[in-house]
Amino acid sequence: MKTIEREGCRLAHDVRGSGPPVLLIQGTGLHGDGWLPQVDALAPRYSCATFDNRGMGRSQPAGGHLSIEQMSDDALAVMDALSWDAAHVVGHSMGGLIALDLALRAPARVRSLSLLCTFSRGADVTKPTPWMIWVGLRTRIGTRSQRRAAFLEVVMPPGFVSAPDRAAVSQRLAPLFGHDLADQPSIVTRQLGAMSRYDATPRLGELAKIPTLVVSGALDRIARPELGRKLAAGIPGARYVEIQGAAHGVPIHSPERINALLSEHLKAVGS
């Protein structure tokens, strides 16, 4: 694990593998190790860089005002530290917004885009719905086991975890999320605020020259499939894939499906 200093934050990042560079950017409340299922699959053929977004995990402190633009500058700073002129960029959820901003502001540095369970306008997912309010409250109140169960309900498909298995699954997933699933990192509120202020929709046409893959989970109640379809429709030439039976956490609950799509996309684009 290496660190770089940028705007009041010590950004922690890591690289595994060898080959063409791939930068993976995660979403809210998740640190860089959340990409381990993808890094394990891609590292034999690609150099895979992951990092903790500012205020999350080992990237501390968060610094002042938090924005998607600031976090995309952080991503570019990681690329600079690795001496990468350009990379394939993969983003999940909020990480998809960061990837979009990076591509819009520095298109020459993006060889391809892979946008997973994401959207072009943050307000489309941060505006509270009755379901989000109900489940969100359950992730913050009640016993620790009840909060873990509520969190799994947010990111996993129905029936993925049976009640007797929840404790074991929560324990197994904690290292990927970087925290006990009963606890939500304090930076999440600021990350959601940053998302709510960002909208790439009017500029999506500018990404026409960047090979783009957009993936949605059919059961995703956060980045709903219609938002993925809208995102893909706005980027000329983008490929859209909707995975049946998948929820917001599909890179973790069905990594083989995501890894196959990423491998296919990166191979088609080339180095």
C-alpha positions, 0 to 999 in steps of 0.5 A: 500500500502506497500513499500520496498527499493531496489537498489535505488527504493522504490517499492510499492506493495499491497495484497488483498484476502486470499488463495494460493499466486498469483503474478501479473506483468504488462507490459510497462506504466502500474502500478499495479492497472491495474490488478484490474479486475483480482484481483477482481475476484481472491481475494475471493480464492487467495492472490493477490499481485500487484506492480508498476514496478520501475519508474512507479506509486508509485515505485520511483525513477527508479534507474540506469540501467533498465533491465528485470533481475533487474525487476524480482529481484524486483518481488522476493523482493516483494515475500520475503517481503510477506514471500512467498516461492513460488507463481503462477506468472502471467505476461502480455506483458513486465510482461511476460518477467519478469515472464519468467526470474523469473521462469528461475532464481528461478524455485522453487519459481514458482508454475505456469506460466500464460503468457498473450499477451507476447513473449520470445524475446523482440526484436520481438515487439520493432523493429519498424514497419510502423504501430507502428511508425504511431500509436506511433507518434499519441499517442505523438502528436496532441490534448489530445483527439487525443492522447487518441484515438490513445492509445486506438487503440493500446490496444483495438480491432477495434470497441471497442470504438466508437468516441462518447464514447472515452472520457468516456472510456478514463476517466474510464480506466485512474485509471487502467493505472495509468495516463491519456491516453494522457500521456505516462510515461517517464519510457516507453522508458527505459522499451522498451530498457530493453525488446529489450535486453532480450531473453528467447527463448534458455532456454524455455525448462528449464520450462518443470516442471512448469505448464504454460498457454500462452494466445494470443489475435487474434487481438493483433498487439503488442504481435502478436499471432504467437509470443504466439504460438512460446512461448508456443511451446518452453515450454514443456507441455504448454497450448496455448489459442488464444482469438478471437476478443481480442487485447493487452489489453484483461485483461482490455477489456475482463476481464471475459475471462481472469479471467475464464482462470486464475481460470481454470489454477490455480485450475488445478495446485492446491495450 
